[in-house]
Amino acid sequence: MNKNSSNIMALAPNTSNKRETVCIFGTGDFGRALGHKMIQSGYPIVFGSRSTQKSSLIPNDAEVLSHAEAAQKAAIIIIAIQRQHYNFLTPLAEILHGKVLVDISNNLKINQYPESNAEYLAQLVPGAKVVKAFNTVSAWALQSGTLDASRQVFVCGDDMEAKQMVMDIVRALGLTPLDQGSLLAAQEIENYPLQLFPMWKFPILLSLGLTAFFFFYCLTLDIIYPYVYENKDFSFFIAISIPNRICPILALILLALVYLPGVLAAIIQLYRGTKYHRFPDWLDKWMLCRKQLGLVALAFASLHVLYTLVIPIRSFVRWRISSSTVSQALNNKTEPLNNTYAWLSDSYLALGILGFFLFVLLGITSLPSVSNNVNWREFRFVQSKLGYLTLVLCTAHTLVYGGNRFLNPSSYRWYLPNAYMLSLIVPCIVLVVKFVLVFPCLDKPLTQIRQGWERNPKYSK
């Protein structure tokens, strides 16, 4: 569901001290939590239940009556009951005629029924005004005051007046109503809470696939090769060394993949000469999950930083340093400082620190609480200009790390390049193409196209 396209209503609460009675069918966890929250907001509440005996779980200020009696006391009735129990509403059709029925139910799986629960309810009680709402809010969120939970409530319905009444209640509870249109949107609203990280699927699967590939690649070069040709057991590299190779590789590749679809989109627009033509579906989906790709890349970069910090306390590193010290002492020879290597080492670390700092800045500005407080130009400057600068710094960090080993034959075991060399392919392609696109001969027509100019009308149809 595209939240950005929703009509977010103003948060001005109903200033009237007198609130009309609201009926809730169902005394389960959600019905009780919603009733308690509404009583706190000043609404008189009456529960409709099969059993009119009031339990200790029901809010003290609420009445408990039969379904028919409760329905007669309120114009708005919230159906806090699962779909399979809706049949009891059919005998109440005459009483419910003209009343607002708020369907808050969810299903166990996406598209479980041919029609949405709200549409099914409208078929059972054709004289009622059915509105879908509250299904994206949990009982826990209502009980905890919604301070650390989502405040958005999707609302849809065919009757504008009934929908407005429900949105007034949503605002009174301190929540944000988002008008999703007619009752036809109910199916999408009901599917929304059942989606399991829909925009994260591709980034996670991609990162898992790349992790598996580079793990076995590094395993081959760093463990299997020395064991076969030098009879050395470096199997302990699996714990720290190999993960510390994989994490920066994944971080750099995924960061480059954040900006690659934008470059491809620019090339396609230049070729077509118009922006009024849809991109291929795969490119559309890729562009929609760029934020998730960037956050996964940031996670790998953070792991790389943590792995790097523990290097001095590793047993293998301490053994290698002590062996070098003893060797110099026995030979009565001290190796002089190599200024060139010192410059490369410090430059490599400085580029990594700056790159990670900007990486974190990109991650922070992608958070809704931060991005909502900056204008479009500021957000674009951070995510685009600083984003490319981050990519440049991280790529330079890797290039300086490689030094002259790119041309050293000993770096190619079994004629395979080192893993970090493979990580440079995608970011270098992105940076080179982006550098070409900033030339005036390409940047000017691309800017005109994005402003609505038509350079090739056949693609605008």
Disulfide bonds with the S-S distance in Angstrom:
none
